[in-house]
């Protein structure tokens, strides 16, 4: 049990496990940026994400595949292109928490 700003927070072991799983999965700047980019649209192609991230296709594909395999993203193939979207829309809240965080970073 944590007490923060006069609020009592009780998280179940299951909720803590899921949170740790998600945090480990997104714990990379490129993955966090992917969430940010996909939060502003319904879907983006790998090529669009590469341009927005200014990264090579192989690196972006590696991160996208990891996030897809862990259930955070959906992938839809259209011809030769693959389009990704957020499967877990609640991930946007994680970015909002990071934005509000006043930690000594």
C-alpha positions as CSV (number, residue, x, y, z in Angstrom):
1,X,0.0,0.0,0.0
2,X,1.3,3.4,-1.0
3,X,0.2,6.7,0.4
4,X,0.7,9.6,-2.1
5,X,-0.9,13.0,-1.7
6,X,-3.3,11.6,0.8
7,X,-4.5,8.9,-1.6
8,X,-4.3,5.3,-0.7
9,X,-3.3,3.1,-3.6
10,X,-3.8,-0.7,-3.4
11,X,-2.7,-2.7,-6.4
12,X,-3.4,-6.4,-6.6
13,X,-0.5,-8.8,-7.4
14,X,-2.1,-9.4,-10.9
15,X,-2.2,-5.7,-11.6
16,X,1.4,-5.2,-10.5
17,X,2.5,-8.1,-12.8
18,X,0.6,-6.6,-15.8
19,X,2.1,-3.2,-15.1
20,X,5.6,-4.6,-14.9
21,X,5.1,-6.5,-18.2
22,X,3.9,-3.4,-20.0
23,X,6.6,-1.2,-18.5
24,X,9.3,-3.6,-19.5
25,X,7.9,-3.9,-23.0
26,X,7.8,-0.1,-23.6
27,X,11.0,0.8,-21.7
28,X,12.8,2.2,-24.8
29,X,12.6,5.7,-26.3
30,X,11.7,4.3,-29.8
31,X,8.9,2.3,-28.4
32,X,7.5,5.2,-26.3
33,X,7.7,7.4,-29.4
34,X,5.8,4.7,-31.4
35,X,3.0,4.9,-28.8
36,X,3.0,8.7,-29.1
37,X,2.9,8.6,-32.9
38,X,0.1,6.0,-33.0
39,X,-1.9,7.8,-30.4
40,X,-2.5,10.6,-32.9
41,X,-3.9,8.4,-35.7
42,X,-5.7,5.2,-36.4
43,X,-2.7,3.4,-38.0
44,X,0.6,4.0,-39.6
45,X,2.8,2.0,-42.0
46,X,6.2,0.9,-41.2
47,X,7.6,3.3,-43.7
48,X,5.7,6.2,-42.2
49,X,7.0,5.3,-38.7
50,X,10.6,5.0,-40.0
51,X,10.4,8.6,-41.4
52,X,8.8,10.0,-38.2
53,X,11.3,8.2,-36.0
54,X,14.3,8.9,-38.3
55,X,15.4,5.3,-37.9
56,X,16.3,2.5,-40.2
57,X,13.5,0.1,-41.2
58,X,15.1,-2.9,-39.6
59,X,15.3,-1.2,-36.2
60,X,11.8,0.1,-36.3
61,X,10.5,-3.3,-37.5
62,X,12.3,-5.0,-34.6
63,X,10.6,-2.8,-32.0
64,X,7.2,-3.0,-33.7
65,X,7.3,-6.8,-33.9
66,X,8.3,-7.0,-30.2
67,X,5.4,-4.7,-29.2
68,X,3.0,-6.7,-31.4
69,X,4.1,-10.1,-30.1
70,X,3.5,-8.8,-26.5
71,X,0.0,-7.6,-27.4
72,X,0.4,-3.9,-27.4
73,X,0.1,-3.3,-31.1
74,X,-2.1,-4.7,-33.9
75,X,-0.6,-5.2,-37.4
76,X,-2.6,-5.3,-40.6
77,X,-0.9,-6.3,-43.9
78,X,-2.2,-4.4,-47.0
79,X,-0.3,-5.6,-50.1
80,X,3.4,-5.2,-49.4
81,X,2.9,-2.7,-46.5
82,X,2.2,-3.5,-42.9
83,X,0.1,-0.9,-40.9
84,X,0.4,-0.8,-37.1
85,X,-2.1,0.6,-34.6
86,X,-2.4,0.7,-30.8
87,X,-4.2,-2.4,-29.5
88,X,-4.0,-1.2,-25.9
89,X,-5.3,2.4,-26.2
90,X,-4.7,2.9,-22.5
91,X,-1.0,3.2,-23.2
92,X,-1.6,6.8,-24.1
93,X,-2.3,7.4,-20.4
94,X,1.3,6.2,-19.7
95,X,2.6,8.9,-21.9
96,X,0.4,11.5,-20.1
97,X,1.9,10.3,-16.7
98,X,5.4,10.6,-18.1
99,X,4.6,14.1,-19.3
100,X,3.3,15.1,-15.9
101,X,6.1,13.5,-13.9
102,X,8.3,16.0,-12.1
103,X,10.9,13.4,-11.1
104,X,14.5,14.4,-10.8
105,X,15.6,13.2,-14.3
